Amino acid sequence: MKSAKNSSGLGPLIELVHHRWNIPVIAELYRRSGAKYITLVNSLDVSRASLSASLDDLIEQGYVVRNTGHGHPMRPEYLLTRDGSAIGEHCLSLATLVRKRRESDLAFRKWTLPLVAAIGNEVKRFRDVHDLLCEATPRAITIGLKSMLERRWAVRTLIDDYPPAAGYALLPRGRGVLARVSELY
């Protein structure tokens, strides 16, 4: 697995979601107990380039392996490792939830799930979120938070402090995602 650079404990999640298709690929491999490349392309409706990038990344992280050797033509080309299987059910649960809500486009953006995890069940200031996601630029965090606000995953509130500050908290839609994301790191 890649080493986690983030000292906040979110490093493994940040690495996992580095590519947009990583979680859906793990979910599909878990659901099918392995799959051929073309099956993944068709079932996920993903471009070949994006799928190849995700598979390479997941192999490097230690979640997926190529099925080596000769065998039956229906033999899956890609399988989950022990680490991949350990998170497979959680990826499937998350992918199913966001697909039902038709929110995959938001959920699988690079910083959305780390933002959900960084906010957690508290009201967090922007700087606190940035401290937890130090790899993310302020612009990336701002865009991610704005998208979450627009889709009603989060709300911006006023923190009564000196000086007063804006804070971000998850709404029920965001907390539903958090419950599944928290199993991934």
C-alpha positions in Angstrom: 0.0 0.0 0.0 1.0 3.6 -0.5 2.2 5.4 2.6 -0.3 7.8 4.0 1.2 11.3 4.0 -1.6 12.9 6.0 -1.1 12.9 9.8 -4.8 13.4 10.5 -5.7 9.8 9.9 -7.5 10.6 6.6 -4.4 9.6 4.5 -5.7 6.2 3.6 -9.0 7.7 2.5 -7.3 10.4 0.5 -5.2 7.8 -1.3 -8.2 5.6 -1.9 -10.2 8.3 -3.6 -7.3 9.7 -5.6 -8.9 8.4 -8.8 -12.7 9.0 -9.3 -13.4 5.4 -10.2 -11.5 3.6 -7.4 -14.4 3.1 -5.1 -16.9 2.0 -7.8 -14.2 -0.4 -9.2 -13.7 -2.0 -5.8 -17.5 -2.2 -5.3 -18.0 -3.9 -8.6 -15.1 -6.4 -8.1 -16.6 -7.2 -4.6 -20.1 -7.6 -6.0 -18.9 -9.9 -8.8 -16.1 -11.7 -6.9 -13.7 -10.4 -9.6 -14.2 -9.3 -13.2 -12.8 -9.0 -16.6 -11.6 -5.6 -17.8 -14.3 -5.3 -20.5 -17.0 -6.3 -17.9 -15.9 -3.4 -15.7 -15.9 -1.0 -18.6 -19.5 -1.9 -19.5 -21.0 -2.2 -16.0 -19.5 1.0 -14.7 -19.8 2.9 -18.0 -16.3 4.2 -17.6 -13.7 5.1 -20.3 -10.9 2.6 -20.8 -8.3 5.2 -19.9 -10.0 6.1 -16.6 -10.5 2.4 -15.7 -6.9 1.6 -16.5 -5.7 4.5 -14.3 -7.9 3.3 -11.4 -6.9 -0.3 -11.8 -3.2 0.6 -11.8 -3.6 2.8 -8.8 -5.6 0.1 -6.9 -2.9 -2.5 -7.7 -0.2 -0.1 -6.5 -2.2 0.5 -3.2 -2.6 -3.3 -2.7 -6.4 -3.5 -3.1 -6.5 -5.3 -6.5 -4.4 -7.9 -8.2 -4.3 -9.2 -11.8 -5.4 -12.9 -11.9 -2.3 -14.6 -13.3 -2.0 -17.8 -15.2 -4.0 -19.5 -17.8 -7.5 -20.7 -17.3 -11.0 -20.7 -18.5 -12.0 -17.8 -20.8 -14.6 -16.6 -18.2 -11.9 -16.4 -15.5 -11.9 -12.9 -14.0 -8.8 -10.8 -14.9 -8.9 -8.7 -11.7 -9.5 -9.8 -8.1 -9.6 -8.0 -4.8 -6.7 -8.7 -2.4 -7.4 -9.3 1.3 -7.2 -5.5 1.9 -9.6 -4.9 -1.0 -12.0 -7.5 0.2 -11.9 -5.9 3.7 -13.3 -2.7 2.3 -15.3 -4.1 -0.6 -18.6 -4.4 1.3 -18.2 -0.8 2.5 -17.4 0.5 -1.0 -20.4 -1.4 -2.4 -22.7 0.1 0.3 -21.4 3.6 -0.5 -21.6 3.2 -4.2 -25.2 1.8 -3.9 -26.3 4.7 -1.7 -25.0 7.4 -4.0 -26.2 5.7 -7.1 -29.7 5.5 -5.7 -29.6 9.2 -4.9 -28.1 9.9 -8.3 -25.2 11.7 -6.6 -22.2 9.7 -7.9 -21.0 12.8 -9.8 -20.6 14.6 -6.5 -19.6 11.7 -4.2 -16.7 10.5 -6.3 -15.0 13.8 -7.0 -11.5 13.8 -5.6 -12.1 15.8 -2.4 -15.8 15.2 -1.6 -15.4 12.1 0.6 -12.4 13.4 2.4 -14.3 16.6 3.1 -17.2 14.6 4.5 -14.8 12.7 6.8 -13.0 15.9 7.8 -16.2 17.6 8.9 -17.5 14.5 10.6 -20.3 15.0 13.2 -19.1 18.4 14.3 -19.2 22.0 13.1 -15.8 22.7 11.5 -14.2 26.0 10.5 -12.6 26.2 7.1 -9.1 26.3 8.5 -9.8 23.1 10.6 -10.9 21.3 7.5 -7.8 22.6 5.7 -5.6 21.4 8.5 -7.1 17.9 8.2 -6.8 17.9 4.4 -3.4 19.6 4.1 -2.8 18.0 0.6 -5.9 19.9 -0.7 -5.5 23.5 -1.9 -7.8 26.1 -0.4 -9.5 26.4 -3.8 -10.2 22.7 -4.0 -11.7 22.7 -0.5 -13.8 25.8 -1.4 -15.1 24.2 -4.5 -15.9 20.9 -2.7 -17.7 22.7 0.1 -19.7 24.8 -2.3 -20.8 21.7 -4.2 -21.8 20.0 -0.9 -23.8 23.1 0.1 -25.6 23.2 -3.2 -26.6 19.5 -3.0 -27.6 19.8 0.7 -24.9 17.5 2.0 -23.7 20.3 4.3 -24.8 23.6 5.7 -22.8 26.7 6.4 -23.4 28.1 9.9 -22.1 30.9 12.1 -19.8 29.9 15.0 -20.4 32.3 17.9 -16.8 33.1 18.8 -14.6 36.1 18.8 -14.3 36.9 16.0 -17.4 35.1 14.7 -16.5 32.6 12.0 -18.3 30.4 9.4 -18.5 26.8 10.1 -19.6 23.7 8.1 -21.8 20.9 9.4 -23.2 17.8 7.6 -26.9 17.6 6.9 -28.7 14.2 7.0 -27.6 13.4 3.4 -24.0 14.0 4.2 -24.2 12.1 7.5 -25.6 9.1 5.6 -22.5 9.2 3.4 -20.2 9.7 6.5 -21.6 6.5 8.1 -20.3 4.6 5.1 -17.1 6.5 4.5 -16.0 6.1 8.1 -15.5 2.4 7.4 -12.9 3.1 4.7 -10.2 4.6 6.8 
